[in-house]
Amino acid sequence: IREVMGKIKAAETGYVWIVRPTEDESKIAEFILHPEHQGKTVAEAMPAAAQDMVRQVMAKKDGALRYELADASGRLEEKIVGVGYAAGWNMMVVTGSWLHEYLDASRQMRNMLLLVGVVGALASGLLIFFLVRSRLAPLSGVTEALAQLGQGNLHVAVPPSRADDVAWELWDLGAEGIEVAVYDLATTPI
């Protein structure tokens, strides 16, 4: 079990450790597996703050636990560990690491997804803009003709272009209505 569990790595610097309660409560527990403290008791191997954390782990039995511990530079950092109790062996199996090690990967993934989303939205927006612009460009002739008609020029004509099917369809739909409106304006006595 020491060989298999000893190879497991959590995040960047985390590892698996296993403790078993001792009969002498002042020693807290014995490290069955630990990279540095294997075979020692918690009381002899760890400072008081770390001993309190091991007591919390022993009380937790199963689940996750977050606590603060001084890192190698002495700065307090948050750790997160998963705890499992093996009742048949009366041992606690614990693994975890510094919280920021887990969060760094999540932040990188979040930032990548944001970047992909923004680039995708911009590319989609540009594509839609140019597609709409190219499909509606032939309507500029119809718009100009209607503007001139509104200014009183009753002799305006918009030559249809077969180059764009949408423009031709719009011409077919609108030409008859425009001709009727122009005829009605021209023949209505003032």
Salt bridges, closest charged atoms under 4 A:
GLU3 OE2 - LYS7 NZ 3.95
GLU30 OE1 - ARG20 NH2 3.64
GLU36 OE1 - HIS37 NE2 3.89
ASP52 OD1 - ARG55 NH1 3.25
ASP71 OD2 - ARG75 NH2 3.50
GLU77 OE2 - ARG75 NE 2.84
GLU78 OE2 - ARG66 NE 2.91
ASP104 OD2 - HIS100 ND1 3.81
ASP104 OD1 - ARG107 NH1 3.32
